[in-house]
Amino acid sequence: MTLPEPPDLALRAAAERQLAHPRLPAVLNRHCPYLPATVAPAQLATRIHPDCQMLEFSLRHHQDAGLAVSQYFAVALQQYQTVRQIIERVFGDRDDLRVLDFACGYGRLLRFLVHSLDPEQIWAAEVQRGAVDHVVDRYGVHGLYSSAAPEDFRPEQRFDVIWVASLFSHLPDGLFQRWLDRLAGLLTPGGILCFSVHDQALLPADARLPENGLLYFGQSENEGLDGQIYGTSFVSEDYVRAATRSAFGSGLRYRRFRKLLAHEQDVYICTGPDGPDLIGLEDFRRGARGWLDVHRRENDALVLEGWAASIDDGDLDALEIEFAGQTVSLDPDEPTPEVARVLGDERLARCGFSSRVPWPESEPDPYLVVSALSRRGERGLVFAGQLYRDRP
């Protein structure tokens, strides 16, 4: 596994310009229906800590500030909408929940979650102490310093919901089980544990799972963490089922949602014999998604290519392109066999789009927003960023 070169200063500066753009808060607000109506765009935090590895990895991979920032927030919105749906469908209108965002990073989820729950109800844990200090200061949540050894993580609280994004997808065998045991032990009797993994479907073509069901590589996007305990792992559902049954006992109940985060990570929602029945998750919505493969200038036009679909229903109501005061609606119906293959859904074999939009003479550096709109009115963020006539 080879990481791309780190982003240079110019690319980092470009990302900072995108994050500071005055249009971005309103765009995020419009793409986030689970936010309370009382939350104004100006209340949304759009700056990202300079040490955030998630944005750093996107910048490395895409070498494009607009794409990297759009991906960061698209996944942040996916996490937030997933957590909000889980809470509403499993716990109804309970207003006394205690929520732990474990391995919280620099607040990808928290920047939205604090607008739905009182920060006094939220705890954030992370092995990177600077990240904990940042989210406590920025979002007003309770901070918990985590540890390399699960047995050393001993908060005084118990939690109704524990959310863990992109940790178990990086753990080796043994440590995977130990963290499951530790976190399951921190739940209230009616609590639920939610975590994401890389399923074996994502394995490189030349790789195979070992007999135990977990394949581990000692490298990840976070080069600051020890590769002996944090790398990249792939698992089978049998492995996850056995591990969670060991943690929760014979009364385990769980639901699996395939490729729910970032078009790749599966999410498991688990509870024990005293937990809720999870039946409210039967019609869970993944929403509208997409990706912008191409955005380039050709003479006096902006050329766009990509894909967009409803992950639940297949076809969309429309793809919406907003550019320099213009709004164009398309029906994505071009062949996308690779999207169908990667996401494992033949309905997505024709969800591609391409478009040419005039580049306005009066606005050399216009702002572009691309949204996927489902037939249920869900709006998925595909791209949001300023484009520049005189910059690559």
N, C-alpha and C positions, 0 to 999 in steps of 0.2 A: 504494500500500500504506500504510494508515493504522494506526498502533499504538494500542491502547486507552490510556487514561490510566494513569499509574503507580499501583500500589497505595498506599493511604493507610496511616498508622501503625497504625490499628486492624486492618487486614487483615494487615499484616506481623506484628503481635503475635499474631494468631490463628494464623498459620502457625507461628510459633515454639512456640505451645502444642501444636499438632498434632505437630510434630517431637519435642517433649520428652515426649510421652505414653508412659507405661511399657508400654503394649500394643504399640506400633509395632514394636520389634525382634523380638518373637516372631511377629508377623504376617508380617514380611518373611522371617524364617527359614523359616516354613512354606510360603511361596510360592516358595522358591528351592531346588529339588531338586539343583542342581549344586554347592551348598555341601557341603564335607566334613561328615560326620556329627559330627565332633569340634568343629565351630564352634557355640558356644552363642549364643543370642540377644543376650546382653549384650555380645558381642564386635562386634556390627554397629553401625557408626556411622550415626546417624540425623540428626544435626545437619547443616545445609547452610550453607555460608559465606554471609554476608549480601550479598556481591557476585555471587552466582551468577545469571547471566542466564537460565538455564533455568527456575529457580523463579520468578524475577521475571516472565518472560513468561507463565507459567501463571497467576500471580496476576492479572496484567493482563487476561488473556483470560477467565478464569472468574469473577473477583471472588468467589471462594469458597476459603477456605483448605483445607478438606478435599479438594475436587476437585483443587486445584493440587498438594498434597502427594502425593495418590494417583497423579496423572498422572506426577509426577517419578519416583516409585519404580517405577511400572509400566514406564516406559521404561527406567529403570536396570536392572531385572530382565531386560527384553528384550535389552538390550545384553549383559549378563553371560551369560545363557543362550546367546546367539548365539556369543559368543567361546568359551565353554567347549565348545559342540558342535563348532565349527570345529576347535579344538585337538585334541579327542579323536578326531574322525572323520578328520582329515587327518594328524595326527602320532602318534596312538596313545598309548602310554605314555611317550613321550620326556619326560625330566625336566630337560633342559638348554636348553630354549627361552629365547630372549631376545625379549621382547615390548615393543613401543613403542605406547603409547596417545598418538597424535598429535592435537593440538587437544583436550586432555583436559579443558579447563574446570576446574571446581573438584572433580573427582573423582567424577562420576556413576557411571562404571564401576569406578573404582579401589576404591571403598568395599567392593565385593564381590570383585573380582579378587584382592586381596591375601590373601584367605583360601584361594585355590586354588593360587596360585603364590607362591614365595618373593619378597618385595619386591625382593631383590637381582637377580631376573630381569626386573624391570619397569622401564621407562623411561617418563617422562611428559613431553610437550612441549606448550608453549602459548605464544602470542605475548603473553599477559597474564602478566607476570612475577609479579604477586601470586598468581595461581592456581598457578603452578609452586611458589613458595615454600610455599604452603598444602599442596599434596598431598605434597611432600617431608616437611614437618613432621608432617602428620597420618597419612600412610600408610607412610612410610619407604621410598619408591621413589626411584629416581634421577631427578633433574630436568634438563630441557634447555630453555633459553630458545629459543623459535623466533624467526622474523623475518618481516618483510613480504615480503621477496624470497626465494624458494626457494633461490637460489644461495648465500645467506648462511647457510643452515642446514647446518652441517657437523659433526655428531656424530662421535666417533671410533669408535663401535660400528656393527656391522651387526646386523640383526634377522631373526629367523625369522618373526615375525608383526608386521605393522603394522596397527593398527586405527585408522580415521579416521571418526568419527561426526559428522555435521552440519558438515563443512567444505566438501566439494565441492558440497554443496547450496547453497553461498553464494558460489561463486567465479565471476568473469567468464571469458569465453573468453580464452585465452592464459595467464592465471594458472592456470586449471584444468589445462592441459597441463603447465605448468612444475612445478607441485607433483606431478603424477603422475610426471613424469620424475625429480624429486628423490627422492621416496619409493621408487620402484621401484629406484633406484640404491643405496638403503640396505639392501636385502634381502640376506640370505645367498643362495647359489646355489639352495638349496631352499626359499626363503622365500615367503610369501604376503602380498599387500596386500589389505585389506578396507576398503571405503569406502562411504558412503551418498550418495544423490543424490535430488533431486526429479525424478521422471519427467515427461514431457510430459502424462501422463494427469491430472496435478494442475493443469494450466494453468487460469487463470480463463477463463470462457466467452468473453470478448471478446479473448483473447490468442492469438497464433499463434507458433510457433517460426520464427525466421529460417532461411535456407537452410543455415547452418552447423550447425544442430541444437541451439543453446544460446540461451535467452532469459534476460536478466539485468536485474534491478531493483536499483538502488543503495540498498536499505533492508532492514534485518533487525531481529530482536529485540534485537540487540546494538548499541545506539546509540553505544557508545564506540569502535567500529571504523570506519575510513574506508570510506565507501560506494563509493569507487573500487575497492577491493580486496575488500570483504566486504559482500554484499547478499543477494539471493535469486535462485537460478538454477533453471531447468528445462531438462532435456536429453532427447534421444532416445537409444534404445539404440544406434543407429548412431553417434551422436556419441561415446558412451562407448567403444564397440568400437574406433573409429578412434583415440581418444586412448590407450587402453590398449595397442593394438597398436604405436603409436608408442613408448610407454614400454618395452614388454617385448619387442618384436620379433616376427618371424613365428611364433615358437614359443609365442605367448600362449595360455593356457588360462584360461577364466573361467566362473564361475557367477553367475547373477543371481537374487535372491530379491525378488519384488515386494512392496512395502509392508510390509516386515519390521519397521521401527521406527516406533512411534507411529502405526500404521495409515496411514502415508503414505510414508516414505522407503524406496526400494529399496536393497538392499545387493549390491554386486559383490565377488566374491572372485576375485583374479587371481594368476597365477603365470607364470613364464617357462618356457623349454624344459627347464631343469634342475630345475624344481619338481615337487611331487607331482601325481598325476593327478586329484585332486579327486573321484574316484569315490565316496569315502566320504560325500560330501554328497548322494547321490542321494535318500535318504529323510530329509533334514533336516526337523526338526520346528519349526514356528512356535509351537505350543502353543495354550492356551486364552486368549481375550481378551474384552474387553467394555468397556462404558462406562455410567456412571450419568447419565442425562439429567435425572432429577428425584429430589430427596430433600427432602420438605417435611412439616411437621406439618399434620395436619387433625384438629382436636379432640384426641382421645386416641390418635391413630394416626400412624404414620410411613408415608407414601406413597412408594413407590419405582417408578421407571420407567427402562428402559434396554434394552440388548441384550447378549448374550453368546453366544459360539460357539467351536468349535474351528476355527481357521484352516486346519487340515489336513483335518479330517474333516467339518466342517459342524456337525452337531448335537452337543450336549453330553450328558454323563451327567446333570449337574444344575447349576443355579445355587444356590449356598448363601448364605443370609443369616444372619449371626450378629448378634444385637442384644439387649443387656441380658440375657444368659444364655439367650436363646431361639435355636434354630436351625431355620430354615425352608428346605426344598428345593423348587425349582421346575423345571419343564421349559420353557425359553424357546421359545415357539412362536407368538408374536404377529407380525403382518406388519411387516417392516422393509425395504421396497423400497429405501430410501435407503442402508442399510448394504450391501445387495447391489450397488447401483450404485457406491458409492464404493470398495468393496473388490474390485469386479470378479468377484464370485462369486455365482451365482444360488442356491447352497445356503444363503446367508445371508439369503434373502428372508423367512424366518420364524424369527428368532432373538430377538424382543423379549420383554420380560417386564414385568409390573406386579404390585405386591403392596401390601397394607396389613398392617402389623405393629403390634400394640398397643404404645403407649408406656407403659412401666412407671411406676406411681405412686411406687414406692420408689426409683427411680433417675432423677432428672430430667435428667441429662446423660450418657446412655449412649454406649457405643462401638459403632460399626457397622463390620462387615467384610462385604464382598460378594465372593464368589469364583466363578470359572467353573471347573468340573471336567470335564475331558475323559474320554472312555471309556478312555483309557490311563492315567488317574490323574494327569494333569497338572493343576496348579492355577494359574490365572491371577488376578492381583490386579485387581479392578475398582474397589474403593473400600475405604479404611481411614481412619477418623477419628472423633473425638468429636463428637456432636451435642448441641445445647443447646436445652432447652425454651423458655428466655426470651431467646434470641438469634436473629436472622434467619439 
